[in-house]
């Protein structure tokens, strides 16, 4: 929770740059006599109610965090110098900086008392106190310095105010804007004093509307906590998270990826978002893509066999591979993870020799049955002249009906011998808002096989190159190295089919360990992989913002892409090698930040989830609550208040 007093009230001249995080410790309890548990506990006042400091876990106590001390340094001392002082006084401690002059010192619990004493002896230490937590808010931590915030009652004269504060060698700066506007003020006391005892003593004079220690809370950025799943082969999915790790014998380049773990901190997708994979079929009840996460529809097979079964035939696995890249399950302790692991796959099967009417019918089937996104990782070498425009018409119709269309650019290039390749039908002609996807490699360059063409909009990571002549290519010899799902059992591409080639040994088994390892393959790639990666990013966007149009999705994905390689992006931000660049899922999601404005009396339980939240002159009444889940920040303005019995939660 990161709420700066600067945004609420302003600053005193003494603390012009302090960003003070306020926790509203307004306790919702009725007046009652306290049990014996409280008799010997120290306390201070939150508003008019006692907040106890001890071991009683309820909504009117705070607890000490074992082994943690909040320390404030003199602003004139550098962090480096101060860290040397801290380590001298508290050996073997860890230091975590809150801002430029506030930090947490982590040490053993039995050393905390002595450590605070020795730290306070240092002239450059402004304050040193324990850190505390709210027992009812898991993971909450904050600290106090020697600063208090207060407001006298309206009938207290300036003479009595000055006399009361004079005991602590402080005065009110009545030229300060905070005082002028609302008669609140901040003041500091000697660092050796117990700030809780001071606030208690002052409140019990009966002169104050409130007086309590100012809280400093660590800021937790909700949108910056990556999610690293427990799926067995996730570490081999460097398109999602590239740390330079070795995959299939080759190391990559750190961060040549789509930032999937960061994106998952925002959303992992929604089952309401349906991605149609039009390909050679998807296995029924795959262990990493069960039927509960597939929309398997009657009439979805436009190839041979049962018209109601879109499962692959023989060793076909291309459709499985694409579907897994998009939406394989997350955190199920096996297999891989898809880009949008909570989204739904609609498998639609066609074959290489399917007729044009059946191909177009398959495409229209996806639109008519509610697909939000269509992903097609293939192109066509020829088509009857009389039908060459029908598929393009179907694509345009889908986009006009709000369906996002993502298509692979093909693997026709061979840049190592100066062959730039070409685009196959239907992406060989410009179609507005269609995402035409090329491939980048593990080092953030254009993949060797990915065509150079001004119609390419975006690239996504895939394998590096097709280079299969082991007799001549002994140094740069490459194979397909993308990990995804396979047909369970011995069908598909694990074991590698006899005669399939690709520089992979007949019958090779990889992966060869892990739960259901024969249901996964380590040999996929090309723009066939890049296309479903982009489709997965589109699915994440629609999961978070379901009102986005195909044009919106196109614009967001292309405008937030990472500029990679040595390519010239000077013309309209794009280049013929990689389009607008390599897709970045986190940047795409994070580029949309909706604001919510709250200005009302809250007399019920209200929940708000938004990127940015502003609370302005809002009163939370007794027995009511306001729960805010923000992605970037929550800002409180004006004279917002929380009544006794009311609650404010900010995450």
N, C-alpha and C positions, 0 to 999 in steps of 0.2 A: 504494500500500500504506500503510495508516494504522493502525499498531499503537502504542498508547500504553503507555509503561512504567508509567504510573499504574495501568493495569489488570493489570499483571503483578506489579510489585514494590512500588509505592508511590513516594514522593518523599523526597529529602533535604530538610532544612529550608532549605537554601540555594536550592533550586529547587522551591518548593511548587506552582507552577502550570505547570510545563513539561510539555508533551505531547511525549515523545521517541519518535520512530519508530525502531524497531530493525530493522535488516536483519541477517539471520543470515548472516554471511560465513564460514560453515563450509565449508571447501574440501575437496572430495572428491578427493584425490590421494594417491598412494603416496609414501613417502619416496624421494627420488631426488636425484642430483646435478644441479644446475641448469646450463643451457647458458650460453654466453658472453653471451647476450642479457640475462641478469639481473645480471651482475657489477656494473654501475654504477647499477642502479636502487635508489631508496630503497624501504623496505618497513617494514611493521609486522606484528604477529602476530595472526591470527584464530584464537583457541584456541592450538594449538601450531604452526600452519603459517603460513608467510610469505605475506603479501599484498603484491604489488609495486605500486608506483605508477608507471605509465609507459605504454609503447606496445605491450606484448606482450599480444595479445588472446587470453586463455584464461580458464579458471575459477579462476585464482589471481592475478588482477591487477585493478586498477581504473584507469580512464583519466580524465584531466582533461577537463572539459567546456569547450570554447573559449569565452572571453568571459563566463563566469558566476562571480560571487563570492557566497558566503553570508555575510551580515552580521548580527550580533546587536547590538541596541542596549540601552542602559540602560533598565530598565523605567520609570524616572521621566520619560523624555523622550517626548513625543507623536510620533505617526507623522508629522504634518505638519512639525514642527520637524526631525525626523530626515531626512525626505526633502529638506529644504532643505540640510542638511549634506551628504547624499550627492551631490546634484546640484552642489554647490560643489566637492567633491573629485573627482567623476567626471562631468564635463560630458557632456551628450548621452547619458546612460545611461537605461535603462528600469529601473523598480523593480517587483518582484512580491513581495507580502507572503505569507509562509508562515503566520505567526500574529501576535499582537500585538507581538512584539519580534524576529522573525526575518524577513529578507527576502532576495531574490535581486537583485543588481545586474547588469544585462546591459550589457556594453560591448564595445569592440573587443578582440580577443585580445591585440594588441600593447600594450594599455594595462593589462592585468590586474595585472602585477607592481607597477607604480608605483601603481596605484589601491589595492591592498591596503596598501602602505606608508603612503600618505597617510590612508587610512581609520583605520589603527591609531593614528595620531597623535592622533585625536580622542578626548577623554576619555569621550564618551558611547558609543563603540564598544567593546563587550565582546570581540568577536572578528570576524575577517574572514579567510576562507579560500576557496580555490577550491572549485568544485563538481565532483563526480565521477560516473562512470557505470560500470555493469557491462557490459562488452562483449558478454556473452552474453544480456543482458536488454534488448531493444530499447526505447528510450524511458525507461529508468530514469535518474533523477538524484537525487543527494542531496548534502548538505553536512555539514561538521563544524564544531563550535565549539571552544572551549578546554576542553571537558568530556570526561573519560574515565570509563569504568566499569571496575570491577576487582573481583577477589577474590583474597585471599592464600591460599596453601596452608595446610592445616589445622595444620601443625606450626610455623608462623611465630609467634613470640611477639609480644605487643602492643608490647613495647619495640622490637623490630626493625621492626615495622610503622610505628610512629611515627617512628623514625629515618629510615626509607626515604622516607616522605612528607614529612618535615620539610625535605628538600632542595628541595621545591617549595612550601614555605610553606603546607602544607595538613595537616589532621588528620582522623581518622575521627570522626564523630559517633556514638559508641557508644550514644546514646539513640535514634537513628533506627530506625524500625521495619524498614526494609530490612536494616540491619545485624543487628538482633536476630533476625530470622527466618532469613536465609540468608547473612549475612556478606558480602553484596555491598555495594558503595558507589560513589558518584559523587564525583568531585572535579575542581576546575578548576585550571588552571595559568596562568601569566602569558600574556597574549595575544600577546606577541612570540615566545614559544617555538614551535617546530615540534611540534605535538601528536603527529605520527606518530613523530618521533624520540624524544620523551619516552616514548611507550608502548613503543617498541622497547627503549629503554634499561632501562626498568623490568622488562619481561618477561625480558630476558637476565640479570637478577640471579638468576633461578631461584627467586624468592620467591613468584611469582604463579601462580595457576591460570589466570587470564587477565587481560589489561589491554589495552584498545584504545579508540580515540576513539569517542564516542557519535555515532550517525548521526542526522541530521535529514533526513527525506525528505518531499518534497511529497506531499500527500494527493490522490489522483485518485479522484473519486467516479464509480464505474462507471455509476451510473444517472442522471447529470446531463450526459451528453455527447450533445447532439442529433445526429441524422443528417439531413443535408441532401442529398437525392439529385440526380443529374445529369439527371433526366428533363426534357425540353425545356419542358414547360408546367407544371412544379411550381410555379413562381413565381405562377401564376394560380390555384392551388388554395388560396384563403385559408381555406376551411373547415379545412384541415389546418394551415396556418401563415399567420396573418394579421399582417402587419407594417404595415398601413395602406396597402398597395400599391394601385395603380389597376388594376382589372380591368374590361374592357369599358366604360371611360370613367368608372368610379366608384371612389372611394377607400373603404377600410374602416377599421375601428378596430383598433388593435394588440391582439393577443392574444384577439380574439373568435374563437377557434378551439379545436380539440380537443387541442392540444399533441401532434400526431402525431410530429414529429421527436424530441421527448423520449421518447415511448412507444417509438419504434423503437430507442432505445438499450437497451431491455430485450428486445424481441422484434419481429420483422417478420412473425411468423406461422409456421405450420407447414403443409406440404402434407398432413399427416394430418387437418387440420381442414377439413371440407367444408361450404361454404355453398351451399344450394340457392336459386337465384334463380328464383322462379316468376313468369313475366312473358311478354312477347311474343317471347322468343327471344334467343339470344346467338350472335354470328357464330363460325363455325368458323375456327380458326387466325388469330384477330386478331393483328396484330403486337405488341400490348401485352397480349394474353391468349391465348397459343397453346394448342393442344389438350393439350399436356403439362401445362398448369395448369387444365385443365377435365376434369370427369368427365362425358363425353357418353355417355349410356346408351341402349341400345335401348329403345324404347317411351316416350321422354321428351317426345314431342310430343303434347299432348292437344288440339291444334287441328287445322286443316286441313293437308293435304299429307302428306308422308312421316312416318309415326308414329315413325320412328327418328331424325329430324333436328330438333333443337330450334333451328334457325337462324331468324332473323327473316325476315318476308316483306315485300316492297315497301319502303317507307321506314320501317317500324317500327324504332325504335331505343331504346325505353324500357328493354327488358331489357339491351341492351348498356350503356346509361348506368349502370344500377344495378350491373351486374357489375363494370364498370370502377371505380366508386367503391369497391367492396369490395376488389378484388384485382388491379388492373392492376399490371404488372411494375414493379419498382424498379431504378434504376441501369442502364437499358438504352439510355441516351442518346437516348430519344425518348418522346414522348407524356406521359402523366400517371403518377401513382402511386396505387395503392389504399391504403386504410387498413391492410389486412392483406395486403401484397403477396406473401407466400409461401404464402398459403392457397389452397385449391382451390375452384373454382366448379363447381357442378352445375347446368347450365342445364335448366330445365323450362319448356316452352312451353304456354301456353294462350291463348285469344283472348277478346276482350270479350264475344262471344256464345256462348262455350262453355257447354254445359249444366251444370246443377248437379252431376249425377253425375260428369261429366268433371272439373269443378273440384276436387271432393272427391277424386277418384281421383288427380289430379295432386299434391295435398297429401300423400296417403297414400304415393304413389310416392317422394316425397322421404324420408319416414320409413323406409320399407321398404328403401331402398337406401343407408342409412348417412349421411344428412345429419346434421351436428351442429347446424346452424343453418338456419332457413328465413327468408328475407327476402321480404316481399310489399309492394310499393309500389303497392297499389291497394285500393279498396273497391268495394262493389256498391250500386247504386241500388235494386235490388229482387231478390226471390227468391221462389220458390214457397213458400207457407205450409207445405206439407208437408215442405219440405226446410230450413226456416230454421234448424233446430238442428243439422243434420248437419255443417256446416263447423266450428261451435263444438265439436262432439264430436270432430272430427278434430284440432282444435288442442289440446284438453285431452288427448287420447290421445298426441299428439306430446310434449307437455311431460311427461306421466307416463313416457314412454319416454326421457327425458333430452335431448330436442331443444329448443333455444332457438328461440322464435318472436318475430320482430320484424315489426311491421306499421305502415304509415304511417297517420297520423290523417286525411289528406285535406286538400284546399285550398278548403274551403267558406266561409271567413270573408272579410270585407272590413272590417277594423277602422277604416279611414279614414272609413267612413260608418256606424260603430257596428253592424256586423253581426258577431256573434261566431261565426257558423258552426255546424256540427254535425258529428258523427261518423257515418260510414257503416258499414254492416254489414261485417264482424262485430265491429268494435271499439266499437260503440255500446253494448255491454253488458260489464260487468266480467268479465274472465277472469284468474284468478290467474297471475302471473308472465309474462304476455304483455307485451312491451315495446311500448307504443303511443307512436309517435314523432311529435311536432310539429316545427315548424321555427323556428329563430332566424335572424336576418339578419346581415349583415356588420358591424353595429354592436352586436351582443349584445342586441337587443330581439326580442320575439316578431315573427315575420314577419307581414306584413299578412294573408295568406291562411290562416295556421295557426289552427285552431279554438281557442277558449277553452272548456275542458271539464275537469271534475275527473278524467276517466278518462285524460287524457294523463299519461304517466309521465315523459317525458324529451323534450328537444328537441336538435336538432343543426343546425349552420349550413347555410343554403341561400340562395337568392336572396331579394331583399327583398320584392317585391310584383308582382302582375300588374296592370299599368296601361298599357293599350294605346292609349288614345285620344290620338293625337298632336296632334289639333286643339285639345284643351283641356288636356292634361297636358304642357305644354312644359317646365316646370321640373323636376317630379318624375317625369318619364317614365322608366319602368323596363322592362327586358327580362330574360329568362332569362340568367343569366351564370355558370352553373356549368360548368366544363370537365371533360369525361370522354371515354370512347371512343365511336366512331361506327362504323357499317358502313363498311368500306374501300371506296374508290371514290366514285362519285357518288350512291349510295343513302344512305338515312339522313337525317341533319339537317345535314350539311355536304357539298355546298351546302344552304342552307335550302330546303325544298321549296316549290314554287309553291303559293300558296293556304293555306299553313300558318298565316299570320298571326303573332300574338304581337308585333307591332310590329317585326318583323325583315324586311328587304327580301327579296323573292323571289330566290333564287339567291345570296344572300350567302355568301361563303366565309370562314369564320373558325373555326379558324386557316387562314391562307393561306401558311404557310411552315413549314419543319421537316420532318424525316423522316416520310414517310407521313402528311402533314398532313390528307389527306382521310379518314383513319381516326379522326379526333377531331372533337369538336364543342365549341363554347364556349357552347351554348345548352341547358342543362338546369337543373332547379331543383325547387321545391316540396317538400312532405314526401316526394315520391318520391325526392329526393336525401338528405334527412335520415335516412330509414329505413335505407338501406344503409350510411350512415356509422355508425350505432349497431350494425348487424349486423357491420361490420368491427371495431369495438371489442370486441364479444362474441367474435369470432374470435381476436383477439389474446389475450384472457383465456384462452380454451380452449387456445390454443397453448402458453401458459406453464404453465397449471394445468389439465390435461385432465380432472381428476376433478370439476371444478365442475359443479353441477347448474343447471338453468334458474333455480331460485330463487336460487342463489348469484349467478349472473350478473346477474339482476334487481337483487338487493340491492346488489351492488358498483357497478353502473353508476349506480343512482339515488342511492346514499349518497355517491358521490364527485363528483357533478355540481357545476358552478360555478353559484352563484346569480347570475343576471344580471338586468338591467333594474330598473325601479322597482316590482317586484311583491312582494306580501306572502306570504312563505314561513313565516309564523308558525304555521300549522296543520299539524302533522306534517311540517314541513320542505318543504312543497310548495305550489304555487299552481295555479289552473286555466289560467293562460296558458302556463307552461313546465314544468308538473309539478315534478319535483325540481330542475330547472335544465338547463343545457347540458352535454352529455356531455363528459368530459375523459378521453381515453384514457390519458394518463400517470398521472393520479391514480388511475384505476381499477387499472392494473397495479401501481402503487407501493403501493397500499393493502394488498396481500397480501405479507407478509414472513415466509417460512418460515425457521426456525432449524435449523441442523445442529450437533450436539454430537459432538466427536471426543475420545475418551478411550481410547487403545489403544496398543499397540506396532505401529508401521508397519514391516513387513518385506517390503513389496512396493510396487509403484507404484500409489498410490491417488489418484483424482481426485474432487474434491468441488465441486459447483456449488450455491450457495444464496444466499439474501438475506443472512442473518447466520450467521456461522460462529464457533463457540467451540472452541478447541483447549485441552484441559485435561489436564495431566500425560501428554502424548503424547510418545513417543520414536520418532524416525525413525532406523531402523537403517542400517548400511552397505549401499550399493548399492540403497537404497530411496528413494522420493520421495513427497511429499505435495504435490499441486497443488490450490490452492484458488482458485476464481473466485467472488468475493462481489459482491453488488449494493450492500450498505450498509457492512458492516465485517467484519473478522476480528479476534477478540480471543483473545489467548494468555494462559492462566492457569497457575498452579502451576509445576511444575518440568519444563516441556517441554524437550526437547533434540533436537539434530540431530547424529548421529554423523558422524565422518569418513567421507566417501563417500556420506552421505545428503544429500538436497536438499529444501528447502522453497520452493515457489513460491506467491506470493500475488498475485492480480490483482483 
